[in-house]
Amino acid sequence: MNIMRFVVPKSLVEYVNEDQTLRQAIEKMRYHRYAAIPVINKDGVYVGTLRNDDILRRLLANGSFDQREAERIPLISVMDADYCEPVYHTASMSELIEKVKEHNFVPVVDDRGCFIGIILRRDILNYLLNFYNENDRS
């Protein structure tokens, strides 16, 4: 099965650029009520996912939160780049399922590593539920 049928395209996904500040990322995540958001570089290459956990870890390390300081903190210095490895657009369904077991969404990249969208865990679960229900009837 082609996993591309599940992709929410980049044009419909909120993301942040790696050269943005922590405050900009926090504001975008808060506005959209996200717990995690993809991070890409200026060339469109996926570099990681920023999570609330990353932000909290940074705040706890500093002992407080100052919005002015957050304007000076580069986003890239806060995120854990290894947290959510992307899948390639050619990945198998079993590779995708392994990823969605651990993450609410899985970033999808092309052969050059450029971010093309995400696949949501809920879409995979809905597909599997429909598949299960169809096979259960027979």
N, C-alpha and C positions, 0 to 999 in steps of 0.2 A: 504494500500500500504506500502511496506517495504521501508523505507527511505534509507537503505543501498545502493540502486541502484544509489543514487546520490553522495555517498561519494568519495571524492578524498583521497586516502589512505595516511597515514602518510609518507610513503616512497617517495611520490611525492610532499609533502608539505614542504615549508621552515618554520622553527620555531626556536626559541631560547630557551636556557636553563636558568632557573631562577638564576643560579650561575654566569651567564655572566655579563659583565659590560654594562653600558649604551652605551658606545662608540661601543662595539661589536654589540649591537643590532641596533644602528643607522646605522652602516656600512652595515649590512646585509639588513636592510630595504631600504636603499638608493640604494644599488646594484640591488635589485629586484624590486625597485620602488613600495614598499608596503606602504600603509597608516596605516596598522595594521598587527600584526604578533602574532601567538599563542606562549605562553610561557609554557614550561613543566618543571617538576623537574627531578632529576636524575633517579627516578624510572619510568618515563614516564607518570606521572600523570599530567593532564592539570591543570594549576594554574591560568591562565588568558590570557588576550590579551593585548599586548602593542600597544598603538596607538600614532600617531603623536601628538594628543592632550595631552597625558601624558607627552611626551618629552617637548613639548612647555610650558606646565604648570611648569615643573621643571626649564626650562631655564629662564622663566620670574620670577620665585621666586628667582633665583640666580642673576638676572640682567645681566647676560652675559653667553657666552658659551666658555668654555676652554676645549680643547680636553684632556689635561692631567688630568683635574678634572673628566671628563666623564669616564676616565679609572678607577677611584677609586669609582665611584658611582655604587652600586649594582643595577642591573636591577629591582629586586623585590621591591626596595624602591621607584621606579618611577611609576610603573604601577598601574592602578585601577583594583584590582582583581575582583571586582563585575561587571565590565562593560559588559562582554559578557558571560553569563552563557551557559554552553554546553548543548546539548541534549544527552540523552542516545541512544544507537544504536537501542533500542526498541521503540523509540518515534513514535507518530502518525504523519501523514502528517499535520494535523491541528496544532500540536505543533510546527512542523518545520516551517510552513508558518508564524506563529506568531513571531518566532525568525528572519526569513529572512526579515520581514517587517522593522526591526530595524537595521540590521547588513548586511554588504556585504558578510560575511561568518559566518557560525555557526560551532563551534567545536563539534565534536562527540566523545563521550567517551563510554567505555565499563562499565560493572557492577562495576568494581573496581575504576572507575574514570580515567583509563588510556586513553590517547589521541590516537584515531585510525584514525583521519582524519578530514576533513572539508567538509561542503556542501556549495557551492557557490550560492549566490542569483541568479546569471544569469542562472544557471542550473535549478533552480526551476521555474523561469519566463519562460524559454524556454519550459519546460514541460507543464506549464499551458497554454501557447500560443498554443502549438500543440494540447492540449486537447480541448481548445476553438475552434480552427479551425476545428477539426474533428467533433465536435458537431454542429458547425455552418453550415456545409455542409448538415447535415441530416435533 
